[in-house]
Amino acid sequence: LAADYGHYLLGDPAAKTPGYVSPGLLLMGGGDRNHDALRWFMEKAGNGHIVVLRASQGGQIGEEFFNEVGGIASAETFVFKDREAAFDPAVLRALERADGIFIAGGNQSRYVRWWRGTPVAEALDAHVRAGKPLGGTSAGLAMLGEHVYGAMDGGSINSPRALADPLGPDNTLETGFLDLDLLEGVVTDTHFSERGRLGRLIAFVAKAEHQAGGRPVIGLGVDEDAALAVEGDGSARVYATAPGAGATVVPGGFATQAEDRPMQVEQVEVTGVGTGSVLHLPGGRVDRPSFRRTYAVRDGVLVAKASPLLVIHGGAGGERADLSAAEEAAARKALADALRAGHAALKAGASATDAVTAAIAVLEDAPQFNAGRGAVFT
């Protein structure tokens, strides 16, 4: 059968690569592509020849790379329409001579069905082993980890459904696609915070560990407005197109989940990777994390385990300089007593309103403060 694919070319594929080619991975979350991150990728490719692989649409990304990001010798796009194209000599020659390869978004189940076990998958592995950069966005990023959410049922599982039965057939985790050292033991997810995918990434990790016989797996979720630029040594930094955008690391340890049962895990430590952080792959250590959060999954429901926090203010109007040492000590003691009362209520499971009420009651009884109903300002 003749291979069926679209082909788009900009620039001169025979031109000499201007710069030095070096290893790297560009992991993009699926939104508008950050051009600073893409320039990092093009530099890794020696500003030479970029091949874009996809299974839908046309040559738009190649046009963006060549005309908008610029500074490269050529951009060549192949749009796959069947599995036979993965054996086509022209496609394989282009991949062999590529300085950088980028996998576009779309339907990752097509990538699994059309590329796994083919010369294209072999060419991608060989490209990275040769010290050349590989990138992907959205579905293209989903394909890069050792464990892949393939969306093989034609849909896209959401967090509640995934946590309701993490080992079930709807959670279509695939393996045997790529073998990248820096993403060994990693499962990725995209459009992360925007689509509320923390729960499903936890379920992905649980199933991947189950499939791996209990071997640890980490989850790596990348926001739409972020890209992770991974150096050859595994150190990764975030490029963000919106404030607060970044990545999230979920360590494993969930391999004890039961078949046909909702997920149960009492402690999930989640770490944020921001623009000031450094992520180390494949281990998942984060220097200068943007946040650390703790969750539990109880009967398939994701629950935040935030520590209770209560802040109070003694009010305005009094000047500290006007207080004697004894008066200041009494005021501080009253504030501390109010904090303890409110915090104790929170720890006991009371509502935020009840906790504030408990704190205010202490301040109402303290002569140092005007607080609550009947105070000077009410």
Protein Blocks (a to p, Z undefined) as FASTA:
>chain_A
ZZddddddedjfkbccfbacdddddddehiacdfklmmmmmmmnoopadddddfehjlkl
mmmmmmmngoiabdcddddfbfklmmgfklmmmmmmpmbdcddedjfklmmmmmgopakl
mmmmmmmmnopacddehjlmmmmmmbdceklnopacdfklmmmommbmklccdehkbccf
klgoiacdehklmnopmlmmmmmmmmmmmmnnopacddddddfkbccdddfkopacdddf
behiacddddehilmpcehiacddfbdcdddddfkbccddfklpaehifbdcddddeehi
acdfbdcdddddebehiafklpcfklmmmmmmmmmmmmmmmmmmmmnopafklmmmmmmm
mmmmpmkbcedehiakZZ
